[in-house]
Protein backbone atom coordinates (compact mmCIF):
# COMPACT_ATOMS: atom_id res chain seq x y z
CA UNK A 1 0.00 0.00 0.00
CA UNK A 2 1.39 3.38 -1.04
CA UNK A 3 0.39 6.64 0.65
CA UNK A 4 -0.22 9.63 -1.61
CA UNK A 5 -0.44 13.17 -0.26
CA UNK A 6 -2.16 15.91 -2.29
CA UNK A 7 -1.12 19.53 -1.83
CA UNK A 8 -3.89 20.98 -4.00
CA UNK A 9 -7.36 19.92 -5.06
CA UNK A 10 -6.82 17.17 -7.65
CA UNK A 11 -9.49 16.12 -10.13
CA UNK A 12 -11.44 13.09 -8.83
CA UNK A 13 -11.02 11.51 -12.27
CA UNK A 14 -7.27 11.56 -11.71
CA UNK A 15 -7.47 10.24 -8.16
CA UNK A 16 -9.63 7.38 -9.44
CA UNK A 17 -6.52 6.16 -11.30
CA UNK A 18 -5.06 5.34 -7.87
CA UNK A 19 -7.24 2.43 -6.68
CA UNK A 20 -7.91 2.14 -2.96
CA UNK A 21 -6.62 -1.43 -2.98
CA UNK A 22 -3.09 -0.14 -3.71
CA UNK A 23 -3.06 3.53 -2.72
CA UNK A 24 -4.20 5.55 0.25
CA UNK A 25 -4.94 9.23 -0.38
CA UNK A 26 -4.09 11.10 2.82
CA UNK A 27 -3.78 14.88 2.60
CA UNK A 28 -2.25 15.05 6.08
CA UNK A 29 0.23 12.18 5.71
CA UNK A 30 3.56 12.81 7.43
CA UNK A 31 5.41 10.08 5.54
CA UNK A 32 3.94 9.73 2.04
CA UNK A 33 5.63 7.80 -0.76
CA UNK A 34 4.13 10.11 -3.40
CA UNK A 35 2.88 13.68 -3.66
CA UNK A 36 0.42 15.10 -6.18
CA UNK A 37 0.69 18.86 -6.57
CA UNK A 38 -0.54 21.62 -8.84
CA UNK A 39 0.57 25.14 -7.82
CA UNK A 40 1.47 24.77 -4.12
CA UNK A 41 4.97 26.08 -3.36
CA UNK A 42 7.14 23.24 -2.04
CA UNK A 43 10.42 25.14 -1.68
CA UNK A 44 10.06 25.64 2.08
CA UNK A 45 8.43 22.27 2.65
CA UNK A 46 10.54 19.54 4.30
CA UNK A 47 10.87 16.44 2.15
CA UNK A 48 10.26 13.30 4.25
CA UNK A 49 12.65 10.36 3.83
CA UNK A 50 9.70 8.23 2.74
CA UNK A 51 9.07 10.38 -0.33
CA UNK A 52 9.88 8.62 -3.60
CA UNK A 53 8.17 10.78 -6.21
CA UNK A 54 6.35 14.06 -6.84
CA UNK A 55 3.94 14.43 -9.74
CA UNK A 56 3.06 17.94 -10.85
CA UNK A 57 -0.34 18.13 -12.53
CA UNK A 58 0.86 20.67 -15.07
CA UNK A 59 3.91 21.46 -17.16
CA UNK A 60 5.87 23.98 -15.07
CA UNK A 61 7.82 22.81 -12.03
CA UNK A 62 9.10 26.13 -10.66
CA UNK A 63 7.19 25.44 -7.43
CA UNK A 64 9.23 22.28 -6.73
CA UNK A 65 12.83 22.20 -5.39
CA UNK A 66 14.21 20.09 -8.25
CA UNK A 67 17.86 20.00 -7.18
CA UNK A 68 17.00 19.02 -3.61
CA UNK A 69 14.72 16.28 -4.91
CA UNK A 70 17.41 14.93 -7.24
CA UNK A 71 19.99 14.79 -4.47
CA UNK A 72 17.49 12.84 -2.33
CA UNK A 73 16.59 10.40 -5.11
CA UNK A 74 13.06 11.76 -5.50
CA UNK A 75 11.68 11.58 -9.04
CA UNK A 76 9.79 14.69 -10.18
CA UNK A 77 7.20 14.25 -12.93
CA UNK A 78 5.25 16.79 -14.93
CA UNK A 79 2.47 16.42 -17.49
CA UNK A 80 3.62 17.92 -20.80
CA UNK A 81 0.88 18.26 -23.37
CA UNK A 82 -1.99 17.53 -20.99
CA UNK A 83 -3.05 21.19 -20.95
CA UNK A 84 -1.86 21.97 -24.48
CA UNK A 85 -5.29 22.32 -26.06
CA UNK A 86 -6.55 24.62 -23.30
CA UNK A 87 -3.58 26.97 -23.62
CA UNK A 88 -3.62 26.90 -27.43
CA UNK A 89 -7.32 27.82 -27.55
CA UNK A 90 -6.71 30.74 -25.20
CA UNK A 91 -3.81 31.96 -27.34
CA UNK A 92 -5.95 31.86 -30.48
CA UNK A 93 -8.66 33.77 -28.62
CA UNK A 94 -6.12 36.37 -27.50
CA UNK A 95 -4.72 36.59 -31.02
CA UNK A 96 -8.14 37.58 -32.31
CA UNK A 97 -9.08 39.73 -29.31
CA UNK A 98 -5.77 41.57 -29.38
CA UNK A 99 -5.92 42.24 -33.09
CA UNK A 100 -9.49 43.57 -32.98
CA UNK A 101 -9.05 45.53 -29.70
CA UNK A 102 -11.95 43.64 -28.16
CA UNK A 103 -11.04 44.21 -24.51
CA UNK A 104 -10.91 48.01 -24.85
CA UNK A 105 -14.00 47.93 -27.05
CA UNK A 106 -16.03 45.95 -24.50
CA UNK A 107 -14.97 48.26 -21.67
CA UNK A 108 -15.90 51.34 -23.75
CA UNK A 109 -19.29 49.91 -24.67
CA UNK A 110 -20.09 49.28 -21.00
CA UNK A 111 -19.72 53.02 -20.42
CA UNK A 112 -22.65 53.73 -22.72
CA UNK A 113 -25.19 52.36 -20.24
CA UNK A 114 -27.88 54.89 -19.36
CA UNK A 115 -27.37 57.11 -22.40
CA UNK A 116 -30.26 57.99 -24.72
CA UNK A 117 -27.91 58.10 -27.72
CA UNK A 118 -26.37 54.61 -27.58
CA UNK A 119 -26.92 53.74 -31.25
CA UNK A 120 -25.47 57.06 -32.41
CA UNK A 121 -22.53 56.88 -30.01
CA UNK A 122 -21.74 53.34 -31.13
CA UNK A 123 -21.47 54.34 -34.77
CA UNK A 124 -19.33 57.33 -33.89
CA UNK A 125 -17.11 55.60 -31.33
CA UNK A 126 -16.33 52.30 -33.04
CA UNK A 127 -13.69 53.90 -35.26
CA UNK A 128 -11.21 54.04 -32.39
CA UNK A 129 -11.25 50.24 -32.10
CA UNK A 130 -10.53 49.34 -35.72
CA UNK A 131 -8.04 46.46 -35.91
CA UNK A 132 -6.62 44.29 -38.69
CA UNK A 133 -7.83 40.86 -39.77
CA UNK A 134 -5.53 37.89 -39.21
CA UNK A 135 -5.91 36.41 -42.67
CA UNK A 136 -2.84 37.12 -44.78
CA UNK A 137 -0.78 38.34 -41.82
CA UNK A 138 2.38 36.64 -40.53
CA UNK A 139 2.59 34.93 -37.15
CA UNK A 140 5.94 33.95 -35.62
CA UNK A 141 5.86 31.05 -33.16
CA UNK A 142 8.85 30.64 -30.84
CA UNK A 143 8.77 27.06 -29.57
CA UNK A 144 6.99 24.30 -31.47
CA UNK A 145 6.14 21.85 -28.72
CA UNK A 146 2.66 20.58 -27.92
CA UNK A 147 1.20 24.07 -27.47
CA UNK A 148 3.21 25.96 -30.09
CA UNK A 149 2.43 23.37 -32.77
CA UNK A 150 -1.32 23.61 -32.04
CA UNK A 151 -1.21 27.41 -32.21
CA UNK A 152 0.76 27.28 -35.47
CA UNK A 153 -1.70 24.83 -37.05
CA UNK A 154 -4.70 26.88 -35.93
CA UNK A 155 -3.15 30.03 -37.38
CA UNK A 156 -2.62 28.26 -40.70
CA UNK A 157 -6.33 27.36 -40.67
CA UNK A 158 -7.14 31.05 -40.12
CA UNK A 159 -5.26 31.91 -43.30
CA UNK A 160 -2.11 33.28 -41.68
CA UNK A 161 1.44 32.79 -42.89
CA UNK A 162 3.16 31.00 -40.02
CA UNK A 163 6.88 31.01 -39.24
CA UNK A 164 8.27 28.66 -36.57
CA UNK A 165 11.52 28.75 -34.62
CA UNK A 166 12.58 25.86 -32.42
CA UNK A 167 16.16 24.52 -32.53
CA UNK A 168 15.14 21.63 -30.24
CA UNK A 169 11.93 20.50 -31.94
CA UNK A 170 11.08 16.87 -31.21
CA UNK A 171 10.21 14.30 -33.85
CA UNK A 172 6.66 13.99 -32.48
CA UNK A 173 6.17 17.76 -32.65
CA UNK A 174 7.56 17.91 -36.17
CA UNK A 175 5.12 15.22 -37.33
CA UNK A 176 2.17 17.09 -35.78
CA UNK A 177 3.05 20.37 -37.49
CA UNK A 178 1.30 21.56 -40.64
CA UNK A 179 3.53 21.47 -43.70
CA UNK A 180 2.50 25.08 -44.30
CA UNK A 181 4.54 26.21 -41.27
CA UNK A 182 7.87 27.61 -42.43
CA UNK A 183 10.87 26.71 -40.28
CA UNK A 184 13.31 29.49 -39.42
CA UNK A 185 16.88 28.66 -38.43
CA UNK A 186 17.37 31.76 -36.28
CA UNK A 187 15.21 34.40 -34.62
CA UNK A 188 16.89 36.90 -36.91
CA UNK A 189 15.34 35.09 -39.87
CA UNK A 190 11.88 35.21 -38.34
CA UNK A 191 11.33 38.38 -36.31
CA UNK A 192 11.59 41.03 -39.07
CA UNK A 193 8.75 39.30 -40.96
CA UNK A 194 6.21 38.95 -38.15
CA UNK A 195 3.03 40.95 -37.66
CA UNK A 196 2.28 38.83 -34.58
CA UNK A 197 4.66 37.00 -32.25
CA UNK A 198 3.84 34.28 -29.69
CA UNK A 199 6.24 32.41 -27.41
CA UNK A 200 5.87 28.81 -26.21
CA UNK A 201 9.10 27.64 -24.59
CA UNK A 202 9.78 26.44 -21.03
CA UNK A 203 11.29 28.88 -18.56
CA UNK A 204 14.95 28.03 -18.06
CA UNK A 205 18.02 30.17 -17.28
CA UNK A 206 18.79 30.04 -20.99
CA UNK A 207 15.29 31.20 -22.06
CA UNK A 208 14.86 34.03 -19.55
CA UNK A 209 14.06 37.27 -21.40
CA UNK A 210 14.00 35.60 -24.80
CA UNK A 211 11.96 38.62 -25.81
CA UNK A 212 14.17 41.57 -24.88
CA UNK A 213 15.37 44.91 -26.21
CA UNK A 214 17.57 43.24 -28.84
CA UNK A 215 14.97 40.81 -30.16
CA UNK A 216 12.24 43.47 -30.14
CA UNK A 217 14.50 45.79 -32.15
CA UNK A 218 14.51 43.12 -34.90
CA UNK A 219 10.71 43.12 -35.11
CA UNK A 220 8.44 45.07 -37.42
CA UNK A 221 7.05 48.32 -36.11
CA UNK A 222 3.60 47.66 -34.66
CA UNK A 223 4.14 43.97 -33.92
CA UNK A 224 1.63 42.37 -31.55
CA UNK A 225 3.19 40.11 -28.90
CA UNK A 226 1.54 37.26 -26.95
CA UNK A 227 2.99 35.44 -23.96
CA UNK A 228 1.00 32.56 -22.47
CA UNK A 229 4.05 30.47 -21.50
CA UNK A 230 5.90 32.14 -18.59
CA UNK A 231 6.13 35.76 -17.53
CA UNK A 232 9.92 35.60 -17.17
CA UNK A 233 10.37 34.89 -20.88
CA UNK A 234 9.68 38.55 -21.63
CA UNK A 235 11.73 41.50 -20.33
CA UNK A 236 8.85 43.68 -19.18
CA UNK A 237 10.91 46.87 -19.08
CA UNK A 238 12.04 46.36 -22.68
CA UNK A 239 8.50 45.45 -23.74
CA UNK A 240 7.06 48.62 -22.19
CA UNK A 241 9.72 50.76 -23.88
CA UNK A 242 8.85 49.12 -27.21
CA UNK A 243 5.16 49.73 -26.58
CA UNK A 244 5.83 53.38 -25.80
CA UNK A 245 7.87 53.83 -28.99
CA UNK A 246 5.31 52.10 -31.20
CA UNK A 247 7.56 49.15 -31.96
CA UNK A 248 4.97 46.96 -30.18
CA UNK A 249 1.30 47.73 -30.81
CA UNK A 250 -0.19 45.36 -28.27
CA UNK A 251 0.98 42.94 -25.57
CA UNK A 252 -1.35 40.16 -24.44
CA UNK A 253 -0.06 38.02 -21.56
CA UNK A 254 -1.27 35.63 -18.89
CA UNK A 255 1.00 36.90 -16.11
CA UNK A 256 -0.07 40.19 -14.49
CA UNK A 257 2.63 42.21 -12.73
CA UNK A 258 2.59 45.63 -11.10
CA UNK A 259 4.41 47.33 -13.96
CA UNK A 260 2.11 45.86 -16.64
CA UNK A 261 -1.26 46.59 -15.07
CA UNK A 262 -3.05 49.74 -16.15
CA UNK A 263 -0.80 50.31 -19.18
CA UNK A 264 -2.58 51.13 -22.43
CA UNK A 265 -1.89 48.44 -24.98
CA UNK A 266 -1.25 45.73 -22.38
CA UNK A 267 -3.94 43.16 -21.65
CA UNK A 268 -3.30 40.74 -18.78
CA UNK A 269 -5.35 37.67 -17.99
CA UNK A 270 -5.01 36.00 -14.56
CA UNK A 271 -3.01 32.88 -15.55
CA UNK A 272 -5.97 31.28 -17.27
CA UNK A 273 -3.96 29.11 -19.67
CA UNK A 274 -4.76 25.72 -18.19
CA UNK A 275 -7.89 26.77 -16.30
CA UNK A 276 -10.43 24.48 -17.92
CA UNK A 277 -12.12 21.44 -16.37
CA UNK A 278 -10.82 19.32 -19.25
CA UNK A 279 -7.23 20.45 -18.73
CA UNK A 280 -7.30 19.88 -14.98
CA UNK A 281 -8.69 16.39 -15.54
CA UNK A 282 -6.12 15.55 -18.23
CA UNK A 283 -3.24 16.76 -16.04
CA UNK A 284 -4.50 14.85 -13.00
CA UNK A 285 -4.98 11.62 -14.95
CA UNK A 286 -1.49 11.81 -16.45
CA UNK A 287 0.16 12.73 -13.13
CA UNK A 288 -1.59 9.89 -11.30
CA UNK A 289 -0.59 7.40 -14.00
CA UNK A 290 3.06 8.50 -13.86
CA UNK A 291 3.13 8.25 -10.07
CA UNK A 292 1.43 4.85 -10.07
CA UNK A 293 3.73 3.32 -12.69
CA UNK A 294 6.85 4.51 -10.89
CA UNK A 295 5.79 3.41 -7.42
CA UNK A 296 4.55 -0.02 -8.59
CA UNK A 297 6.96 -0.78 -11.45
CA UNK A 298 9.86 1.65 -11.24
CA UNK A 299 9.09 3.03 -14.70
CA UNK A 300 9.85 6.71 -15.31
CA UNK A 301 7.93 8.71 -17.90
CA UNK A 302 8.00 12.51 -18.22
CA UNK A 303 10.47 13.19 -15.44
CA UNK A 304 12.15 16.59 -15.28
CA UNK A 305 15.12 15.46 -13.20
CA UNK A 306 15.77 11.83 -14.16
CA UNK A 307 15.99 10.06 -17.51
CA UNK A 308 12.87 8.40 -18.86
CA UNK A 309 13.23 4.63 -18.41
CA UNK A 310 10.39 2.22 -19.01
CA UNK A 311 10.31 -1.49 -19.71
CA UNK A 312 7.78 -4.32 -19.24
CA UNK A 313 8.17 -6.63 -16.28
CA UNK A 314 9.60 -10.01 -17.30
CA UNK A 315 9.09 -11.91 -14.07
CA UNK A 316 11.18 -12.22 -10.97
CA UNK A 317 12.01 -9.13 -8.90
CA UNK A 318 12.78 -5.63 -10.09
CA UNK A 319 15.67 -3.56 -8.76
CA UNK A 320 15.56 0.22 -9.27
CA UNK A 321 18.69 2.25 -8.59
CA UNK A 322 19.06 6.03 -8.83
CA UNK A 323 22.75 6.85 -8.86
CA UNK A 324 25.36 9.34 -9.94
CA UNK A 325 26.40 9.12 -13.56
CA UNK A 326 29.89 7.99 -12.61
CA UNK A 327 32.46 5.54 -14.02
CA UNK A 328 32.24 2.07 -12.48
CA UNK A 329 28.65 2.39 -11.26
CA UNK A 330 27.26 -0.35 -13.53
CA UNK A 331 30.11 -2.77 -12.86
CA UNK A 332 29.68 -2.23 -9.11
CA UNK A 333 25.96 -2.98 -9.36
CA UNK A 334 26.33 -6.08 -11.52
CA UNK A 335 29.21 -7.29 -9.35
CA UNK A 336 27.01 -7.31 -6.26
CA UNK A 337 24.21 -9.11 -8.13
CA UNK A 338 26.62 -11.72 -9.47
CA UNK A 339 28.02 -12.33 -6.00
CA UNK A 340 24.44 -12.76 -4.76
CA UNK A 341 23.86 -15.45 -7.46
CA UNK A 342 21.14 -13.43 -9.14
CA UNK A 343 20.50 -13.74 -12.85
CA UNK A 344 19.84 -10.50 -14.74
CA UNK A 345 16.91 -11.16 -17.10
CA UNK A 346 16.64 -7.60 -18.35
CA UNK A 347 18.56 -4.39 -17.72
CA UNK A 348 18.41 -0.80 -18.89
CA UNK A 349 20.56 2.16 -17.86
CA UNK A 350 20.10 5.77 -18.90
CA UNK A 351 21.57 9.04 -17.71
CA UNK A 352 20.53 12.68 -17.62
CA UNK A 353 23.48 14.98 -17.03
CA UNK A 354 25.00 13.95 -13.68
CA UNK A 355 22.24 11.55 -12.67
CA UNK A 356 21.52 8.02 -13.90
CA UNK A 357 18.88 5.36 -13.44
CA UNK A 358 19.37 1.62 -13.71
CA UNK A 359 16.44 -0.79 -13.89
CA UNK A 360 17.06 -4.55 -13.59
CA UNK A 361 14.75 -7.55 -13.62
CA UNK A 362 16.40 -10.44 -11.80
CA UNK A 363 15.64 -14.03 -10.83
CA UNK A 364 17.02 -15.87 -7.86
CA UNK A 365 16.80 -15.60 -4.09
CA UNK A 366 17.11 -11.97 -2.92
CA UNK A 367 18.59 -11.62 0.54
CA UNK A 368 17.43 -9.14 3.14
CA UNK A 369 20.78 -7.34 2.89
CA UNK A 370 20.86 -6.80 -0.88
CA UNK A 371 19.34 -3.32 -0.80
CA UNK A 372 21.86 -2.23 1.84
CA UNK A 373 24.75 -3.65 -0.21
CA UNK A 374 23.63 -1.80 -3.34
CA UNK A 375 23.09 1.38 -1.34
CA UNK A 376 26.64 1.07 -0.07
CA UNK A 377 28.31 1.67 -3.42
CA UNK A 378 29.64 5.21 -3.70
CA UNK A 379 27.50 6.43 -6.65
CA UNK A 380 24.21 5.10 -5.21
CA UNK A 381 21.54 7.63 -4.21
CA UNK A 382 18.45 5.47 -3.79
CA UNK A 383 17.72 1.76 -4.14
CA UNK A 384 14.33 0.10 -4.36
CA UNK A 385 13.53 -3.60 -4.73
CA UNK A 386 10.04 -4.36 -6.01
PyMOL commands that set and color helices and strands:
alter all, ss='L'
color gray80, all
select helices_A, chain A and resi 12-15+66-71+84-99+102-110+118-129+146-157+171-176+187-193+213-217+231-233+236-245+277-297+329-339+370-375
alter helices_A, ss='H'
color red, helices_A
select strands_A, chain A and resi 2-6+23-25+34-37+53-56+75-77+138-142+161-165+182-183+196-199+223-227+248-253+266-268+317-324+343-352+355-363+380-385
alter strands_A, ss='S'
color yellow, strands_A
deselect
rebuild
show_as cartoon
